[in-house]
Amino acid sequence: QTLPVFGQGKEHGEVFWQSVIYQLQLLGLLRKEVIPEDVLKLTEMGQAFLERNTAVTLQEDRAYHAFPTEPDTDMPQKVQDDVLLKMLEKLRDEVAKDKNIPGFAILQDSSLEEMSLVYPTTLEELARVNGISMSKAQKFGAPFLSLIQRYVAENNIVTSSDIVVKSSSDKIKNKIYIIQQVDRKVDLEEIAAVRSISMEALVKEMEQICYAGTKLSIGYYIDTLLTPEQQEDIYDYFMQAETDCIKEAQEAFEGEFEEDELRLMRIKFFSEVAN
């Protein structure tokens, strides 16, 4: 059935409607559900607002052209909170010291940066941050959520659950397939061949799976590449390193290991230490 209001507002472009939706979410009138797919729904507050038949004032957003002569200070922008980021980094160091594992094994820098942008205050919101799954949020999230909750309360910050999940349905199915095949100890080259992707692409997928908090037991494959002594040397390196940068690891081992060997060992390290 076609609604009487269908087609109204078509004179406005994408930028206008994205701004309207975002502001209505901030006001608590709309919510975005990302599973199984992106859907906008009215909240109870939004339903009550419609029944009252009242008005709300929104700020009009504007699109920028490349290289503007002067910055437009009227346009609302989501910017990273550097103060919160430093607090999150300090907390990560404290948690890592308490658990005696490297900070990057707790949360990646990119995850902390996104947290300082979107202010997640619940487990569900934290699990939507890139690089953090629900299992990782449950394992490490409590002190970070407590910090963010205090921070937003003390600074009167309006938070938003508008966190974009970058995994499409097909990508999710691909990740599930990889996890299942690794659990069955299928050769990684065979997994890549079946999915019609390169080994580099497969390793990258496994890294994302692992960073998000899912354990991948790939020791069966690594055993075909490296001796137990070599594995122990690399494992010890990551345990003591300040960063998980592969380039720095290669320099530390003076080129003894290939990039893929170090990346696979990094996955094993994360799986056993962080997940």
C-alpha positions as CSV (number, residue, x, y, z in Angstrom):
1,Q,0.0,0.0,0.0
2,T,1.3,3.4,-1.0
3,L,1.3,5.9,1.9
4,P,-0.1,9.4,1.3
5,V,3.2,11.0,2.2
6,F,5.3,8.8,-0.2
7,G,7.6,11.0,-2.3
8,Q,7.6,14.0,-0.1
9,G,11.0,15.4,0.5
10,K,12.5,14.2,-2.8
11,E,13.6,17.7,-3.6
12,H,16.3,17.3,-1.0
13,G,19.5,15.4,-1.7
14,E,21.4,12.6,0.1
15,V,23.4,15.0,2.3
16,F,20.2,16.6,3.6
17,W,18.6,13.3,4.6
18,Q,21.7,11.8,6.1
19,S,21.9,14.8,8.4
20,V,18.3,14.6,9.3
21,I,18.6,10.9,10.2
22,Y,21.8,11.4,12.2
23,Q,20.3,14.2,14.2
24,L,17.1,12.3,14.9
25,Q,19.3,9.4,16.2
26,L,21.1,11.8,18.5
27,L,17.8,13.1,19.8
28,G,16.7,9.5,20.5
29,L,13.8,9.5,18.1
30,L,15.3,6.9,15.7
31,R,17.6,3.9,16.2
32,K,19.7,2.0,13.8
33,E,19.7,-1.8,13.9
34,V,22.6,-3.3,12.0
35,I,21.7,-7.0,12.3
36,P,20.8,-8.8,10.1
37,E,20.9,-5.6,7.9
38,D,20.8,-1.9,8.3
39,V,17.3,-0.8,9.3
40,L,16.0,2.4,10.8
41,K,13.3,2.1,13.5
42,L,11.3,4.5,15.6
43,T,12.1,4.4,19.3
44,E,9.5,4.7,22.0
45,M,10.4,8.3,22.3
46,G,10.0,8.8,18.5
47,Q,6.6,7.1,18.6
48,A,5.5,9.4,21.4
49,F,6.8,12.4,19.5
50,L,4.7,11.5,16.4
51,E,1.6,11.1,18.6
52,R,2.1,14.6,20.2
53,N,2.3,16.1,16.7
54,T,4.9,18.7,17.8
55,A,7.9,20.2,16.0
56,V,11.6,19.7,16.4
57,T,14.4,22.0,15.2
58,L,17.3,20.5,13.2
59,Q,20.4,22.1,11.8
60,E,20.7,21.9,8.1
61,D,23.9,20.2,6.9
62,R,25.7,21.2,3.8
63,A,28.0,19.4,1.3
64,Y,31.6,20.7,0.8
65,H,33.3,21.2,-2.5
66,A,37.0,20.2,-2.7
67,F,39.5,22.7,-1.3
68,P,37.2,25.3,0.3
69,T,38.8,28.7,0.7
70,E,37.7,28.9,4.4
71,P,36.5,26.2,6.8
72,D,32.7,26.3,7.4
73,T,32.4,26.3,11.2
74,D,28.6,25.9,11.0
75,M,28.8,22.4,9.7
76,P,28.5,19.7,12.5
77,Q,31.3,17.2,12.2
78,K,32.2,14.1,14.2
79,V,35.7,14.6,15.3
80,Q,38.0,12.4,17.3
81,D,38.2,13.3,21.0
82,D,42.0,13.5,21.7
83,V,41.5,13.8,25.4
84,L,39.4,10.7,25.6
85,L,41.8,8.9,23.3
86,K,44.8,9.5,25.6
87,M,42.8,8.3,28.6
88,L,41.9,5.1,26.7
89,E,45.5,4.6,25.7
90,K,46.6,5.0,29.3
91,L,43.9,2.6,30.5
92,R,44.9,0.0,27.9
93,D,48.5,0.2,29.1
94,E,47.3,-0.4,32.7
95,V,45.1,-3.4,31.7
96,A,47.9,-4.8,29.6
97,K,50.4,-4.5,32.5
98,D,47.9,-6.1,34.9
99,K,47.4,-9.1,32.5
100,N,51.1,-9.1,31.5
101,I,50.4,-9.0,27.8
102,P,51.2,-6.3,25.2
103,G,48.7,-3.4,24.9
104,F,48.0,-4.1,21.2
105,A,46.7,-7.5,22.2
106,I,44.0,-5.9,24.3
107,L,42.7,-3.4,21.7
108,Q,44.1,-2.1,18.5
109,D,45.0,1.6,18.1
110,S,42.3,1.9,15.4
111,S,39.7,0.6,17.8
112,L,40.6,3.1,20.4
113,E,40.5,5.9,17.8
114,E,37.0,4.8,16.8
115,M,35.9,4.6,20.5
116,S,37.1,8.2,21.0
117,L,34.9,9.2,18.0
118,V,31.6,7.4,18.8
119,Y,31.7,7.1,22.6
120,P,30.3,3.5,23.1
121,T,28.7,3.2,26.5
122,T,27.2,-0.3,26.3
123,L,28.6,-3.7,25.4
124,E,26.4,-3.8,22.3
125,E,27.8,-0.5,21.1
126,L,31.4,-1.5,21.9
127,A,31.0,-4.7,20.0
128,R,30.1,-2.7,16.9
129,V,33.4,-0.9,16.9
130,N,35.7,-2.2,14.2
131,G,38.1,-4.8,15.6
132,I,36.0,-5.6,18.6
133,S,33.6,-8.6,18.7
134,M,31.1,-9.3,21.5
135,S,33.5,-11.8,23.0
136,K,36.3,-9.3,23.1
137,A,34.0,-6.6,24.5
138,Q,33.0,-9.0,27.3
139,K,36.5,-10.0,28.0
140,F,38.2,-6.6,28.0
141,G,35.5,-4.0,27.7
142,A,34.3,-3.3,31.3
143,P,37.0,-0.8,32.4
144,F,36.9,1.0,29.0
145,L,33.1,1.3,29.2
146,S,33.3,2.6,32.7
147,L,35.8,5.2,31.7
148,I,33.7,6.4,28.7
149,Q,30.5,6.4,30.8
150,R,32.1,8.7,33.4
151,Y,33.7,10.8,30.7
152,V,30.5,11.5,28.8
153,A,28.6,12.2,32.0
154,E,31.2,14.6,33.3
155,N,31.4,16.5,30.0
156,N,27.7,16.4,29.1
157,I,28.4,14.6,25.8
158,V,25.5,13.4,23.7
159,T,26.4,9.9,22.4
160,S,25.2,8.2,19.3
161,S,24.8,4.5,18.4
162,D,25.3,5.4,14.8
163,I,28.3,3.1,14.4
164,V,28.7,1.8,10.8
165,V,29.4,-1.9,10.5
166,K,31.5,-2.4,7.5
167,S,30.9,-6.1,6.9
168,S,28.3,-6.9,4.3
169,S,26.3,-10.2,4.5
170,D,28.6,-11.8,2.0
171,K,31.6,-10.8,4.0
172,I,30.1,-12.3,7.2
173,K,29.4,-15.6,5.4
174,N,33.0,-15.6,4.1
175,K,34.4,-15.1,7.7
176,I,32.2,-17.9,9.0
177,Y,33.5,-20.2,6.2
178,I,37.1,-19.4,7.1
179,I,36.6,-20.0,10.8
180,Q,34.9,-23.4,10.1
181,Q,37.6,-24.5,7.7
182,V,40.4,-23.6,10.1
183,D,38.6,-25.5,12.9
184,R,38.7,-28.5,10.6
185,K,42.5,-27.9,10.0
186,V,42.0,-27.5,6.2
187,D,45.2,-26.3,4.4
188,L,45.1,-22.5,4.1
189,E,46.0,-22.7,0.4
190,E,43.0,-24.9,-0.2
191,I,40.7,-22.4,1.7
192,A,42.0,-19.6,-0.5
193,A,41.5,-21.6,-3.7
194,V,37.9,-22.5,-2.8
195,R,37.1,-18.8,-2.0
196,S,39.0,-17.7,-5.2
197,I,41.2,-15.3,-3.2
198,S,44.9,-14.9,-2.8
199,M,46.8,-16.1,0.2
200,E,47.5,-12.5,1.1
201,A,43.8,-11.7,1.0
202,L,43.1,-14.8,3.2
203,V,45.7,-13.8,5.7
204,K,44.2,-10.3,5.9
205,E,40.7,-11.8,6.5
206,M,42.1,-14.0,9.2
207,E,43.8,-11.0,10.8
208,Q,40.5,-9.1,11.0
209,I,38.7,-12.2,12.4
210,C,41.4,-12.5,15.1
211,Y,41.6,-8.8,15.9
212,A,37.8,-8.8,16.5
213,G,38.2,-11.5,19.2
214,T,37.8,-14.8,17.5
215,K,40.4,-17.5,18.2
216,L,41.9,-19.1,15.1
217,S,44.0,-22.2,15.8
218,I,46.3,-22.2,12.8
219,G,49.2,-23.9,14.5
220,Y,48.7,-27.0,12.3
221,Y,49.6,-24.9,9.3
222,I,52.4,-22.9,10.9
223,D,54.0,-26.2,11.9
224,T,54.6,-26.8,8.1
225,L,56.4,-23.5,7.8
226,L,58.4,-22.9,10.9
227,T,60.3,-25.1,13.5
228,P,59.1,-25.0,17.1
229,E,62.3,-23.0,18.0
230,Q,61.5,-20.4,15.3
231,Q,57.9,-20.1,16.5
232,E,59.1,-19.6,20.0
233,D,61.5,-16.9,19.0
234,I,58.7,-15.0,17.1
235,Y,56.2,-15.6,19.9
236,D,58.6,-14.2,22.5
237,Y,59.3,-11.2,20.3
238,F,55.6,-10.2,20.1
239,M,55.2,-10.7,23.9
240,Q,58.0,-8.2,24.5
241,A,57.3,-5.8,21.6
242,E,55.7,-2.4,22.1
243,T,53.9,-2.7,18.7
244,D,52.7,-5.5,16.5
245,C,54.2,-3.8,13.4
246,I,55.4,-6.5,10.9
247,K,58.0,-4.2,9.4
248,E,59.6,-3.6,12.8
249,A,59.5,-7.4,13.4
250,Q,61.3,-8.1,10.1
251,E,63.9,-5.5,11.0
252,A,64.3,-7.1,14.5
253,F,64.9,-10.5,12.9
254,E,67.1,-9.0,10.2
255,G,65.0,-10.5,7.4
256,E,65.2,-14.1,8.8
257,F,61.5,-14.6,8.3
258,E,59.1,-13.8,5.4
259,E,56.3,-11.3,5.9
260,D,53.6,-14.0,5.7
261,E,55.3,-16.1,8.3
262,L,55.4,-13.2,10.7
263,R,51.8,-12.3,10.0
264,L,50.6,-15.9,10.6
265,M,52.5,-16.0,13.8
266,R,51.0,-12.8,14.9
267,I,47.5,-14.3,14.3
268,K,48.6,-17.3,16.5
269,F,49.9,-14.9,19.1
270,F,46.7,-12.9,19.2
271,S,44.6,-16.1,19.3
272,E,46.4,-17.5,22.3
273,V,47.1,-14.3,24.3
274,A,44.3,-11.9,23.5
275,N,41.3,-14.0,22.5
